[in-house]
Amino acid sequence: MAELIIVFLALIILSARDMKKLADSGLMFELATYVLLTAAVITLGSIYMLNPEQTSIIRYVLNVFHVSE
Amino acid sequence: MTKNNKISVRQIFIMFIVITLSPTIRVFPTSCAQFGKTAAWVGPIIATACLVLLTCVLTAIFKSGKFRDLGDVFEKLTGKVVSKVLLTLYLLWATLLFLLYIRYYAERPMSTIFPYVNIRYFIVSMMILVFIAAHGRLEAFARLAEIAFIIFIVTFLIFFVFLIPTIKPRNMLPVTYLDAFPALKSAFPVVSIFGYLTPFFFLGAQISDKEKLFLKSKKLVIFLFIISTMTVVCVVGSLGYRTTGRMPMPFFSAMKLVNVLQSFDRLETAVLAIWVVADFILIVAFALIIVNILKSLFRVTEPKHYATPVVFLGYIGGIYLAVGRFELEAYSSSILCYTLNTVFGFGVPLALLGIGKLRKLL
């Protein structure tokens, strides 16, 4: 949990800087896309960091394509 | 070299050679020995022919000067919907490779010199550097790749010169017509790695003379051919295909054979050091490719800022990509990995060329 908070705090601080630059430049579509991407990373991170016992990404990919080791 | 804050196609090719060095050391000797047996060394020769074909295809696509980058090619040749689907698939593929190489980089010190250290320390230290490099200028990064390239040449030359006396011809001969199929199979992993050239053209808007790719890359293709073939020849020739095919790191075992006058040995430590630099360039290159795919996908004008979420994705994904090294190898030595790389690296550009010719857009 502590790792999750530290990672997301760092992400929010660095993203805020980028978002400010984008907003100052008037690039609203870019800003919206940026927020969307950051939200996607936070969601993915939360899923994995709060439940690390779940299937790893590679296992998931191999299962999708029915590849056995 | 650089023109109007752009990088030349020669620099792109040098970057491509540097990023192939990490897989060259890790994948080529083992997979070529497994598939090709005594004909293992023929694999890189066949793969180089495929690389020449790929450079011709990319030159044919970009020589008209109508296309800015690969995303632009997708849109103008296949239409909006198909191009978005293709870009999404490329994004997923590039992200998977980005995470794979982050994890491979972090696993290496853990399996060699720091076995009890938390993997997060290695990933964090790499991602801080990647963050800085991905936000920096592409020209500066291309120059770093050029410097690294020279260091690699020197190291590989030393390696080849010292290892040539240990090569036993019986480990690589005879090669007859019966070895044609094993040789083709051994070329498959090498071809899949050479396919990494294609995603570099998502940076196309920043490449100054991409229509001259074939002309400018001739010498570098020859260089890549020598490096990849000699790596397989030296390792398989020294250790034999049976031993090489069963070893996780045959390149290092071959390097341990180097001993000059009982005083000059342990060259593998130098290779470990340059391998980290190669991994850094590889990871940054994939981060830049992902950012540029996002630029094409969302049609944004300022893509550099997107490096921040990409780097954080690299940290989280690098940790949760696999449980351990065995899972990483299960993917990267699978036919699925080779097939995906070959389809995205070779298949799609070939198909685009065909579509372009049929629609008379090229």
HADDOCK unambig.tbl for C-alpha pairs under 7 A between the chains (distance, minus, plus):
assign (segid A and resid 11 and name CA) (segid B and resid 312 and name CA) 6.95 0.50 0.50
assign (segid A and resid 15 and name CA) (segid B and resid 308 and name CA) 6.72 0.50 0.50
assign (segid A and resid 18 and name CA) (segid B and resid 305 and name CA) 5.90 0.50 0.50
assign (segid A and resid 30 and name CA) (segid B and resid 300 and name CA) 5.86 0.50 0.50
assign (segid A and resid 34 and name CA) (segid B and resid 306 and name CA) 6.58 0.50 0.50
assign (segid A and resid 37 and name CA) (segid B and resid 309 and name CA) 6.73 0.50 0.50
assign (segid A and resid 38 and name CA) (segid B and resid 309 and name CA) 5.52 0.50 0.50
assign (segid A and resid 41 and name CA) (segid B and resid 309 and name CA) 6.58 0.50 0.50
assign (segid A and resid 41 and name CA) (segid B and resid 313 and name CA) 5.84 0.50 0.50
assign (segid A and resid 45 and name CA) (segid B and resid 316 and name CA) 5.94 0.50 0.50
assign (segid A and resid 48 and name CA) (segid B and resid 320 and name CA) 6.90 0.50 0.50
assign (segid A and resid 56 and name CA) (segid B and resid 320 and name CA) 5.71 0.50 0.50
assign (segid A and resid 56 and name CA) (segid B and resid 321 and name CA) 5.44 0.50 0.50
assign (segid A and resid 56 and name CA) (segid B and resid 322 and name CA) 5.12 0.50 0.50
assign (segid A and resid 56 and name CA) (segid B and resid 323 and name CA) 6.48 0.50 0.50
assign (segid A and resid 57 and name CA) (segid B and resid 320 and name CA) 6.46 0.50 0.50
assign (segid A and resid 57 and name CA) (segid B and resid 321 and name CA) 4.62 0.50 0.50
assign (segid A and resid 57 and name CA) (segid B and resid 322 and name CA) 6.30 0.50 0.50
assign (segid A and resid 58 and name CA) (segid B and resid 321 and name CA) 5.72 0.50 0.50
assign (segid A and resid 58 and name CA) (segid B and resid 322 and name CA) 5.77 0.50 0.50
assign (segid A and resid 58 and name CA) (segid B and resid 331 and name CA) 6.86 0.50 0.50
assign (segid A and resid 69 and name CA) (segid B and resid 330 and name CA) 5.65 0.50 0.50
